[in-house]
Every structure is written in C-alpha cells, then in structure tokens.
Amino acid sequence: MNNNHLLWVDNAKGIGIVLVVYGHCLRGLSSSTIQLNPSFFSASDLFVYSFHMPLFFILSGLFFEKSLSKRGSLGLIVEKFKTLVYPFIIWSLFQTSAEVLLSKYTNHAITSKELFICLFYPRAHMWFLYALFIINIICIFLDSLLHKNWVWFYVILCLILMNLNINYGPFKKTVMHAVFFGIGIIFARHIDTIKMFKKATYLNLAIITVLFIVSEYLYLNSLLMSKLLLKILLPQLLGSLLIIELSMFLTKKNILGLLGNYSFEIYLAHLIITSGSRIILLKIFNVSNPVIHIIADVTAGLFLPVVIANIARKNQWLSWIFEYPFRKPKTKLKSNTSLSSI
C-alpha cells in the first residue's frame, strides 16, 4: 500500500475515538443520578453504537497481512502479546482496582473478587483488546493453513457464526466484529483499485451519506428484518465507510489526526478519566447539568490521556503504563499506520 493512500488513517481513528468516548460518557451519565433527556440518550446511544466499533476492526485488518509478511507468524504472535495482551492486563487491573477503591462513588459497586475475573472476562471496553487478539491469532492460523485463499473462507465462517447468535459475553462481541477485520484485509488487497481509497470525491461522499442515513432510519425504527443486514451492511459497514470517506477530505495535521495518533492511549485510559470527571463535578462541585458534564467529561477523556501518554514516554518509571517496557517505543510524530491495536 502506498503511504499516500494512508494519510486518512489517523483522521479516521480520530473520528472513531471521539465516538467511543462520547458513547461511554453518555452511558456513564445515564447510569448516574444526572437526568438525561430519555429521547436524546436513546437516539444518541443507538446511533453511536450502531457503527462505531467496526471501523477499528476494518482499520486493523487493513494492515494485518503487511505485518504478517514483515514479522512472520511467530513474530506477529509475539508482537500481539506485547501490543494487545500486555496493555489488556495492565489496564484491566488499573480500571478494576479503581472501581473497587471508589465503589461508593461509582455507578456500579464491585468487590475485589473482580480483580481475579477481569483478565478472563473483560470488563467494559477492554473486550476490544481481548477480541482483537483472538481474531489475530485465528487469522494467523488460517493463513498458515490455507495461505492466500483463507480470507473469504474466514469471512463466510464469521457470517455463519454471527447468525448462530452465540450469547457468551466477550466471545459474542468477538464473533460480532470479526467479519470487519476480514473486510479490512480484503480492502487492503484491493486498495489500489478501490476508487474511494484513491481519492475522496463529493459524489462518493454523497452516495455513502444517503445510504447511511437510510440505513440508520431503518435501524432506529426497527424496520430491518434481516439480522445480517442489520449487523453488517446496515448500518455498521456503511457507517465505517462514511468515516473513511470523510477522513479523506481532512488534512493530516489537525486535531482529529492528533487524537487518532493517540487513539490507543485514549481508548485505554478514557473510561477512568471520564468517570473521575463525572464524580468530581457531581460530588465535589455539585454540578448536575448534563450539558456541562458531556462537554467536560468528553474533553477530559480525549485530551488527558494524550497528556499522560507524553509524560509517561519521558519518564522511565512510567513508560510501562501504555507500552510493553522491553520494546522500542513508538514515535508519535509520525502517523502510526501499523495499527497493531487501535
């Protein structure tokens, strides 16, 4: 893939991570004593959760075969332990410990026994790292077994498993999103011939926008009868494609690119920070205005992780917080197009 085709990646991740933080912030507020307008919350929650996470699986899939070719099967497995399993363990323990210590202030009180469960049954947003690691291992195995012919087999298998409606916690989310990783791999194989990856056009944007709006209308009004259309094409895939197309119009050096470049750190830390912001505003300053909470909590959740990440990178005692301590640190001045995690 030509690097000129990848300038949009950080912008896409930036849009995606804003939606992630906003969605989690709203759910946190809805579970608290703060009064959100029920119609506003319902519409916002359905909208954000109808498409925002598949984008990250598509983006991750785009770079899978490139990473596999560079590192080999064993090397990529080791790398995924460092970039997915390690931060999953560290931040699962961080977050769960914080929830236990601050149980009397949080929306859902938990006990210390959750510290022993969280590494096997991911809490909250940690399911993404859990799912992405499993998907990578499966794809590495299939590539070794079937070589170049495995991707379509993988996608078809994912669609079959989705329709089985497996209802086991994190594995269900893994199955529900695995197909988008495969779609990302297929896009990567044909990226030089797919017009939307070459250059953004207003016609492409208009067509995808109209299709997405129609799909959202059908979804929000429960007019879709087919589970497959509901969960794949309408609106998850269209929403992801719309974000990609929008990202093509954005320049690289902007605030969304910055957020996208730090999307991994934001994803790991934002829930603790948005919860802390909500607790401080509500318990200490007695602020219950939902608009103030949304603005303050989302802003804190997006930018404090960036500050913390930069402090950690410059301090040898804190460098292990976000990255495996025995690997060469990433340079944030350039776009992190490896997408080893998010």
N, C-alpha and C positions, 0 to 999 in steps of 0.2 A: 504494500500500500504506500502510495506517495504521501509524504508528510503534508503536502499542500492540501490533501483531502481531509486532513485530521485536525485542522485548526479550529473546527467547530466543537471538538470533543469536550474541552473544558467548559464551554458555554452550555452544552447540553447537560453536563454534570452539575453545573451551577443552577440551572433551572430545576433540575431534578431534586437537588438537595434543599432548595428553598421549599419545594412542595412537601418534602419529607418533614422538615422542621415545622412548617405551618400545620400540617396534618396532625402531628404528635402534640403540638401545642394546643390545638383545638380539643383534642380528646382529653388532654390533661385538665383543661378548664371545664369541660363538660362533666367530669367526674368530681369536681370540687364544689365548693359552695357558691361559686360565682355563677350568676344567672346569664346563660347564653340564650339568645333567641332560638327556640327549637327549630324553626324552619330554616334559619340561617345555618345552624350547625348541621342539620340533616343534609341540606343541599351541598354544603362545603365538604362535609365528610365523604359523601357518596362520590362527589366529583373527584377529589384528590385521590381517593383510594381505588378509583375505577381504572387508573392507568399509571400512577407514578413509579411504582417499583419495577415493572417490566423493562422500563428504559435502561436501568442499571444492568440488568442481565443481558440485554442486547448489546450494550456498550462493552461489557466484559467479554462476551462471546466474540466480538469483532477482533480481539487481539489474542484469542486462545491459540489458534494454530501458529501464529507468529512466535509466541512464547514457547510452544511445544517444539517447534523447529529449532529454536535457539538453545533451549536447555535440555531437550530430550525428556523422556517420560519420567525417569527417576529424578532428574534435576528439577522438573516442574513440580513434582510432588513435594520435594523438599522446600521449594520456594513457596508453595501454597501453605505449608505448615508455618513458615515464617510470617507470611503476609496475611493469612486468614486465621489459622488456629491460634497462634500466639496472641494477637490482639483480642480475639474472641475470649480467651481465658482471662487475660488481664482486665478487660473492661467488663466482662460478666461479673467478675469478683468485685471490681470497683463499684459498679452500679448496685449490685445486690447488697453489698456492705453498707452503702449509703442509704438504701431503702430500709435496711434493718435498723440502723442507728437513728434514722429520722422517721420511724414508723408513726409516731404520734402526730407528725405534721403532714405526712403524705396522704394521698387519696386512698391507698390500699395498704393496710398494715400487714407486714410479713414477719416471719420469725427467722432465726438464724439457720434453721434447717434448709432454707432455700439456698444457702451457700453451697450445700452439698448436691443440690439438684440442678442448679443453673447451668452447669457445664454439660449436662446430659439432656436437659430440657430447656432450651434457651428462653431467657426472659425478654419480653418486649421486642425491641428492634434487633436484638442480637441474632435472631433467626436468619437474617440475611447472610451473615458470615458463615453460619452453620450450613445453610442451603448451598451457598456458592462453593464451598469446599467440597461437599458431596458431589455436586454437579461436575466440578472439575475432575475429580477422581474417576467418575463414571466415564466422562468423555476421554480421558487419558487411556483408560482400559479399552474402550471401544475402538479408539484409534489404533492401539497396538494390535487389537484382534482383527479388525476389519479394514484397516488402513483408510484410504480416501473415500471408501464407499459407505462409511458409517453414519454420516451426518443425517441423511434422510431417514435412515432406519431409526436413529435416535429421536428425531422429531416425531415420527409416526408413533413410536413407543410412548413418548410423552403425552401425545394426544389421547392415546388409549387409556393410559393411567389416569389422566385428568377426568375422563368420563366415568371412571370407576368410583369417583368421589371418595377416595381414601380419607378417613377422618381421624388421623393420628397427628395431632399437634404440629410440630415443626416439619415432619415429613410431608404433611399435606401441603404446606407452603412451598416446600422444595419441589414437589410434583407440579404445583400450580404455576411455578415460574420457570421450570427447567426448559420448557419449549422455547422461551425467549432467548435463552443462551444459544440454543441451536440456530435460531433465526439470525442471531448476530454472527455466527460462524458462516452461515450461508451468505449473508450480506458481504462479509469480508472476502469471500471467494469471488464475488462478482462486483466488488466495489468500483472497479474501473469501468464497468459497463452500465451500472445503475445511474441514471441521469441525476437523481436527487442528491447523490453523493459527490457529483462533479461540480455542480453549481446550483445555488438556490435561485429559483425563479418565482415570480409572483403568481404565475399560473399554478405551479406545483403547490405553493402555499395556500392558494385559494381553494383548490380541489381538496386537499387534505383537511383544511379547516371545515369546509362544508360537510365532508364525510364524517369528521369527528363530531361536529355539532349534532348531526343526525343520530349518530351512534349514542351520544350522551343523552339525547332526548329519549331515545328508545330505552336506554338503560335506566335513567332516573324515573321513568314512568312505567317500568317493569313490563315493557311491551315485547321484550325479546324472549322467545320461547326456547330457542336452542341454547343449551349450556355452552356448546363450543363457540358459537358466535359471541355469546355474552362474555366469555372469559378470555377469548383470544383476539378475534378480529374487531369486535365491537364492545368496548372502545379501547382496550389496552394497547393493541398494536397501533391503531390509528393515533392514539394519544402520544405514543413514543415517537412515531414518525413525524408528528406535528412539532414536537420539541426539537427533533433533529433538524427539521426544515427551518424552524425559527432560529436555531443556533447558527445556521449557515449565513444568516443575514447580520449576525452580530460580529463585531470586531473582536479580536483575541484579547486586546488589552482593555478590559473593562471589569466592572465589579463582579459580573457573573463568571467571568473567566477566573478571577481570584477565588471565588467561592468554589468553583469546580475544581481548581487546583488543590484545594484543601478539603474536598468533599469527604474523603476518608476520615480525617480527623474530626470534622464536623459531625459525621454520622456517629462516630464512637462516643463523642462527649456531649452531644446536644441535649439528650434527654435529662441528664443530671443537671445541666445548666438551666434549661427551661423550667424544670421542676423547682430548682432553687430560686429562680427569679420569681416564680409564682408564689412560693412560700414567703419570700421576703416582702413582696408587695402586699400580700394579703395579711400575713400575721404581724409584721412589724409596722408597716405604714398604713394598714387598714384600707388599702386600695382594692375596690371590688368592681371597678369599671372594666367591662370585658374588652373594650377597645384599647384601653391603656395596657392591659395585660397582653393582648395579642401583639401589639407593637413592641412592647418591652421584652416579652419572652422570646419572640421570634428573632428580634435583633440580637439579644444576648446569645441565643442558641446558634446563630450563624457566625458571629464575629468573635466571641470569647474563645472558642476552640482554635481559631486562627492565631490569636494572641498566645494562648497556652502552647500551641504547637511550636511557635517560633522561640518561645522561652525554653521549652524542653530541648529543642535542637541545639541551643547554645550552651546548655548546661549538662555536663556529663553525668550528673546524678539523676537527671530527669529524662534523658534521651530514650530510655526504655519504655516510656509511657505509651508512645504511639508506634514505635518500630522495634522489631527484633534487635536486641542490643549488639549482636555479633555480625550484623550485615552492614554493608556500606550504606550510609544514609542517603536518602534521596535529595536531589537538588530541586527546590521549589521555584527556582527562577524560570525553569522551562516547563512546558506542558508535560504532565505525567501521563503520557499516552499508553503506557504499559497496561494500565487499568488492571493491575493484579488483584485489586479488591473492589474499589468503588471509585 
